[in-house]
């Protein structure tokens, strides 16, 4: 058993990590750090710490999962690695490529493993995109569009939407879309970006529109807080056909509702939400594969116990952060930047 501790007890920990840590037979949850009073009621039989610093210093965890605010990822991951622990860091991995490079070099020096969390590689619709690409049904891909839109026209009083390092939607939802694009197509040649605060009273970026320029295709990554209609999720266009998908993977809503991520039908989308495949022969629903975030933790355990390659490579993790930095720079300069 790998003794595992979680730093933070917010939405990320409760929804995307703890349910799957508890499901993974090789992992033993031993500690959580948080000042939230409900923690002791929810997890009475494990160690509790008021801060991530204390947890890293005092717990006997072998693996530390960091789900705390974005600007704490680098210092806490550094502390955990220096303490001889393996580390999994929530997205965004860090705030700068330089910070990420430092952590990977430290992990190598300490002979510990450093993982970056990108659960949405196991969204059902993303798995379906990969299936379509590998099948060749759409021919050569020329255009890809990926959205993560919401209808949140009024800023909320929470750290993600307040002024500060690592806040804003580009650091919140941007890592999902960027990581998926890198996994599908690799790094672009250049990037053009608009990253703005469009809501009245907004203190940080709440809208982004990124154009990733490739030699043979264009990729658009987009997030708006003003989308009241059912959101477009993916548009994939090739010279033999196209695929259009609306709606989001159902796992997050199910987890928020308290459903247990096991059993037949977990991660399966309703047929009415299937995407549409269109080609010269007409258009038809294209079944969405079932998603399963548990597969991320299965990959993590395999990396720890069997030294298998990490799901998110060092290169991809660093490229993802570099693209965020470039997007903000492109907005400031008002021009396209080479990657």
Residue pairs with C-beta under 8 A, 6 or more apart in sequence:
1 26
1 27
1 28
2 26
2 27
2 28
2 62
2 63
2 301
2 304
2 305
3 28
3 30
3 60
3 61
3 62
3 63
4 21
4 27
4 28
4 29
4 30
4 61
4 62
4 63
4 64
4 65
5 29
5 30
5 31
5 32
5 33
5 47
5 55
5 59
5 61
5 63
5 64
5 65
6 13
6 17
6 18
6 21
6 29
6 31
6 32
6 33
6 64
6 65
6 67
7 32
7 33
7 52
7 55
7 56
7 64
7 65
7 66
7 67
7 68
7 76
8 33
8 34
8 52
8 66
8 67
8 68
9 32
9 33
9 34
9 36
9 39
10 34
10 67
12 67
12 90
13 32
13 34
13 65
13 67
15 252
15 255
15 256
16 67
16 90
16 117
16 119
16 252
16 255
16 293
17 65
17 67
17 90
17 117
18 29
18 32
19 255
19 260
19 261
20 261
20 293
20 294
20 296
20 297
21 27
21 29
21 65
21 297
22 29
23 261
23 262
23 294
23 297
24 294
24 297
24 298
24 301
26 301
26 305
27 63
27 297
27 301
29 43
29 46
30 46
30 47
30 59
30 60
30 61
31 46
31 47
31 48
31 49
31 55
31 59
31 61
32 39
32 43
32 46
32 47
32 48
32 49
32 55
33 48
33 49
33 50
33 51
33 52
33 54
33 55
34 48
34 50
35 50
35 51
39 48
40 48
47 55
47 59
49 55
49 58
49 59
52 66
52 68
52 72
52 76
52 79
53 76
53 79
55 61
55 64
56 64
56 76
56 79
56 80
56 83
56 85
57 79
57 83
61 85
62 85
62 86
63 85
63 86
63 87
63 88
63 304
64 76
64 80
64 85
64 86
64 87
64 88
65 87
65 88
65 90
65 117
66 72
66 73
66 76
66 77
66 80
66 87
66 88
66 89
66 90
67 90
68 76
69 159
69 166
70 92
70 95
70 165
70 166
70 167
70 171
71 95
71 164
71 165
71 166
73 89
73 90
73 92
73 93
73 94
73 95
73 166
74 94
74 95
74 99
74 102
74 103
77 87
77 89
77 94
77 103
77 114
78 102
78 103
78 106
80 87
81 87
81 103
81 106
81 107
81 110
81 112
81 114
82 106
82 110
84 110
84 112
85 112
86 112
86 113
86 114
86 115
86 304
87 103
87 107
87 112
87 113
87 114
87 115
88 115
88 116
88 117
88 300
89 114
89 115
89 116
89 117
90 117
91 116
91 117
91 118
91 175
91 176
91 179
92 166
92 171
92 174
92 175
92 320
92 321
92 324
93 100
93 116
93 175
93 317
93 320
93 321
94 100
94 103
94 321
95 165
95 166
95 171
95 321
96 321
96 325
97 318
97 321
97 322
97 325
99 321
100 317
100 318
100 321
101 318
103 114
104 114
104 314
104 317
104 318
107 113
107 114
113 303
113 304
113 310
115 300
115 303
115 310
115 311
115 312
116 310
116 312
116 317
117 296
117 312
118 175
118 176
118 179
118 296
118 311
118 312
119 293
119 296
120 126
120 176
120 179
120 180
120 249
121 179
121 180
121 183
121 296
121 311
121 312
122 267
122 291
122 292
122 293
122 294
122 295
122 296
123 248
123 249
123 251
123 291
124 249
124 250
124 251
124 267
124 268
124 269
124 288
124 289
124 290
124 291
125 233
125 234
125 245
125 248
125 249
125 269
125 275
125 288
125 291
126 180
126 249
126 291
127 289
127 291
128 245
128 275
128 286
128 287
128 288
128 289
129 184
129 234
129 236
129 243
130 183
130 184
131 289
132 138
132 236
132 243
132 277
132 286
133 141
133 184
133 236
137 240
137 241
137 277
137 279
138 236
138 237
138 238
138 239
138 240
138 241
138 242
138 243
138 279
139 238
139 239
139 240
139 241
140 216
140 238
140 239
140 240
141 185
141 217
141 236
141 237
141 238
142 216
142 217
142 218
142 237
142 238
142 239
143 217
143 218
143 219
143 220
143 235
143 236
143 237
144 181
144 184
144 185
144 217
144 218
144 219
144 220
144 234
144 235
144 236
144 237
145 219
145 220
145 222
145 232
145 234
145 235
145 236
146 177
146 180
146 181
146 219
146 220
146 221
146 222
146 233
146 234
147 222
147 223
147 227
147 231
147 232
147 233
147 234
148 173
148 176
148 177
148 222
148 223
148 231
148 233
148 248
149 222
149 223
149 224
149 225
149 227
149 231
149 232
150 223
150 224
150 225
150 227
150 231
151 225
151 226
151 227
151 228
152 199
152 225
153 199
153 225
153 226
154 199
154 201
155 161
155 199
155 201
155 202
155 203
155 206
159 167
160 167
160 168
160 172
161 167
161 168
161 202
161 203
161 204
161 206
162 203
162 204
163 203
163 204
164 204
167 203
167 204
168 195
168 197
168 204
168 205
168 206
169 204
169 205
169 206
169 207
169 208
169 223
169 225
170 195
170 205
170 208
170 223
170 324
170 327
170 328
171 324
173 223
174 208
174 210
174 221
174 223
174 324
174 327
175 320
175 324
177 210
177 221
177 222
177 223
178 210
178 221
178 320
178 323
178 324
179 312
179 316
179 320
181 212
181 219
181 221
182 316
182 319
182 320
182 323
183 316
185 212
185 214
185 217
185 219
187 319
187 339
188 212
188 213
188 214
188 219
188 323
188 339
189 213
189 214
189 215
189 338
189 339
190 212
190 213
190 336
190 337
190 338
190 339
191 210
191 211
191 212
191 213
191 323
191 326
191 327
191 330
191 336
191 337
191 339
192 210
192 211
192 213
192 330
192 335
192 336
192 337
193 208
193 209
193 210
193 211
193 326
193 327
193 328
193 330
193 331
194 207
194 208
194 209
194 210
194 331
195 205
195 207
195 208
195 327
195 328
195 330
195 331
196 205
196 206
196 207
196 208
196 331
197 203
197 204
197 205
197 206
197 207
198 206
198 207
198 224
198 225
198 226
199 206
199 225
205 328
206 225
207 223
207 224
207 225
208 221
208 222
208 223
208 327
209 220
209 221
209 222
210 220
210 221
210 222
210 323
210 327
211 218
211 219
211 220
212 218
212 219
212 220
212 221
212 323
213 336
230 246
230 247
231 246
231 247
231 248
232 244
232 245
232 246
233 245
233 246
233 247
233 248
234 243
234 244
234 245
234 275
235 242
235 243
235 244
235 245
236 242
236 243
236 244
240 279
240 280
241 277
241 278
241 279
241 280
242 277
242 278
242 279
243 275
243 276
243 277
243 278
243 286
244 275
244 276
244 278
245 275
245 276
245 288
246 273
246 275
247 269
247 273
249 267
249 269
249 291
250 267
250 268
250 269
250 270
250 273
250 291
251 261
251 266
251 267
251 291
251 292
251 293
254 261
254 266
255 261
261 267
261 292
261 293
261 294
265 290
266 290
266 292
267 290
267 291
267 292
267 293
268 288
268 290
269 288
269 290
271 285
271 287
273 288
274 285
274 286
274 287
274 288
275 285
275 286
275 288
276 283
276 284
276 285
276 286
277 283
277 284
277 285
277 286
278 284
296 311
299 308
299 310
299 311
300 311
302 308
303 309
303 310
303 311
322 339
323 339
326 337
326 339
329 337
330 336
330 337
